[in-house]
Amino acid sequence: METKEEPNWPLAFLMARYNASQVEKIFSKWPVDQAEDIPIHEIVFCSTNLAFATELYLKAAHIAFTGKRPGGHMLWNLFKDLPKFRREKILSNYDLNFENNFKELSNGELWLRFGEGDLPKSKRPSSLTEVLDHFSIGYTEWRYIFSERENKASPSLYGLHYSRLMCLCHTIDDYLRAEFPTVFPTENEIRL
């Protein structure tokens, strides 16, 4: 009889950490308030990989806390499907982390527009839940950004919510390491 392999959430965690750390290295070199000077390939790379890192962190947390493998790429669904207690704990840790480390990041949000239209002003996502809802399919959108641009269903405005998503990555990273301290080695560990 075949046995079903258990999901390897520590591997998903380490993959998420690696993707987030690569985005952080690139982002740290970007000029502040000069988005036009940022190479398009770096924007697409950072957006795609930060969305992927966020997805992997959420999936690792889901598996670690429920033992079940979640599906899909929708960040909002992955977040809201976490057990309520865990979701609330992540949100409270996130709020403190954002206030202390990410709130003043002036280049933490970036918009890329294809074609006509104005950049959002009053409708910009301003909380983690709004960003997760707005950027829910960010991984899929960003990784296919250059294919079939003539498709009318394809969005013409893309957002990179670096400060909010990177803060969530850091928050989940810290939370999982605190909850499962014996799962990860302490030596030679790459820190976000």
C-alpha positions in Angstrom: 0.0 0.0 0.0 1.3 3.4 -0.9 1.8 6.0 1.8 1.2 9.6 1.1 4.3 11.8 1.7 3.9 14.4 4.4 4.2 18.0 3.2 7.7 19.3 3.9 6.9 22.7 5.4 10.5 23.4 6.6 11.6 23.1 2.9 8.9 25.6 1.9 10.0 27.9 4.7 13.6 27.8 3.5 12.6 28.4 -0.1 10.4 31.3 1.0 13.3 32.7 3.1 15.7 32.5 0.1 13.3 34.2 -2.3 12.6 37.0 0.2 16.3 37.5 0.9 17.1 37.9 -2.8 14.3 40.5 -3.2 15.5 42.3 -0.1 19.1 42.5 -1.5 17.9 44.0 -4.8 15.4 46.3 -3.2 17.9 47.7 -0.8 19.9 49.1 -3.8 16.9 50.9 -5.4 16.9 54.7 -5.3 14.3 56.3 -3.0 11.6 58.3 -4.8 13.0 57.7 -8.2 11.0 54.7 -9.5 11.8 55.7 -13.1 15.5 54.8 -12.4 14.7 51.2 -11.4 15.3 48.7 -14.2 12.1 47.0 -15.3 13.6 43.5 -15.0 14.4 44.1 -11.4 10.8 45.3 -10.7 9.4 42.2 -12.3 11.9 39.9 -10.5 11.2 41.4 -7.1 7.5 41.5 -7.6 7.2 37.9 -8.8 9.6 36.5 -6.2 8.2 38.5 -3.3 4.7 37.2 -4.1 6.1 33.7 -4.4 8.0 34.1 -1.1 4.8 35.3 0.6 2.9 32.4 -0.8 5.5 29.9 0.4 5.5 31.4 3.9 1.7 31.2 4.1 1.7 27.6 2.9 4.5 26.7 5.3 2.5 28.2 8.2 -0.6 26.5 7.1 1.1 23.1 6.9 2.9 23.6 10.2 -0.2 24.6 12.1 -2.8 22.3 10.4 -0.8 19.4 8.9 -2.8 20.0 5.7 -1.4 21.1 2.3 -3.1 24.2 1.0 -3.5 24.7 -2.7 -3.5 27.7 -5.1 -1.7 30.9 -5.4 -4.3 33.3 -3.9 -2.5 35.0 -1.0 -5.8 36.2 0.6 -7.3 32.7 0.6 -4.1 31.2 2.0 -4.0 33.8 4.8 -7.7 33.6 5.7 -7.6 29.8 5.8 -5.0 29.8 8.6 -6.5 28.8 11.9 -8.1 31.9 13.5 -5.8 32.0 16.5 -2.7 31.8 14.3 -4.0 34.4 11.9 -4.7 36.8 14.7 -1.3 36.2 16.3 0.4 36.8 12.9 -1.6 40.0 12.5 -0.7 41.4 15.9 3.0 40.5 15.4 2.7 42.0 11.9 1.3 45.3 13.1 4.1 45.8 15.6 6.7 44.8 13.1 5.3 47.1 10.4 5.1 50.0 12.8 8.7 49.5 14.0 10.5 48.5 10.8 8.5 49.1 7.6 6.1 52.1 8.1 8.6 54.8 7.1 9.9 53.0 4.0 9.2 55.6 1.4 9.8 53.4 -1.6 7.9 50.4 -0.2 5.1 50.7 -2.8 5.7 50.8 -6.5 3.2 50.9 -9.4 3.9 49.9 -13.0 1.4 51.0 -15.6 0.9 49.6 -19.1 -1.1 51.8 -21.4 -3.5 54.5 -20.3 -4.9 55.3 -16.9 -4.0 57.0 -13.7 -2.1 55.5 -10.8 -4.3 54.9 -7.8 -4.5 57.7 -5.1 -7.2 57.2 -2.6 -7.9 53.5 -3.4 -4.3 52.3 -2.5 -4.3 49.3 -0.2 -3.4 50.6 3.3 -3.4 47.5 5.5 -2.1 44.0 5.2 -5.5 42.5 4.5 -6.2 45.0 1.8 -2.8 44.3 0.2 -3.4 40.5 0.4 -6.8 41.0 -1.2 -5.5 43.4 -3.9 -2.3 41.4 -4.5 -3.9 38.0 -4.1 -2.9 36.7 -7.5 0.3 38.8 -7.7 2.5 35.8 -8.3 0.5 34.7 -11.4 0.1 38.3 -12.6 3.7 39.3 -12.4 5.2 36.1 -13.8 3.1 36.4 -16.9 3.4 40.2 -17.2 4.9 40.2 -20.7 2.7 37.5 -22.3 -0.4 38.4 -24.2 -0.5 42.1 -23.2 -3.2 42.7 -25.8 -5.5 40.5 -23.7 -8.2 42.9 -22.3 -8.8 40.8 -19.2 -5.1 41.3 -18.3 -4.6 44.2 -15.8 -2.8 47.3 -17.0 -1.7 48.4 -13.5 0.5 46.3 -11.4 1.5 47.1 -7.8 4.5 46.0 -5.8 3.6 46.3 -2.1 7.2 45.7 -0.9 6.9 47.1 2.7 3.6 45.2 3.5 4.6 41.8 1.9 8.2 41.8 3.1 6.9 42.7 6.6 4.6 39.7 6.4 7.4 37.5 5.3 9.6 38.6 8.3 6.6 38.2 10.6 5.8 34.6 9.6 9.5 33.8 9.6 9.9 34.9 13.2 6.7 33.3 14.3 7.4 29.9 12.8 11.0 29.9 14.2 9.6 30.8 17.7 6.9 28.2 17.5 9.2 25.4 16.2 12.7 26.3 17.5 14.0 22.7 17.2 13.1 22.4 13.5 15.7 24.8 12.2 19.5 24.7 12.8 20.9 27.7 14.6 24.4 27.6 13.0 25.1 29.1 9.7 21.5 30.2 9.3 20.7 32.9 6.8 18.7 35.6 8.4 16.2 37.7 6.5 
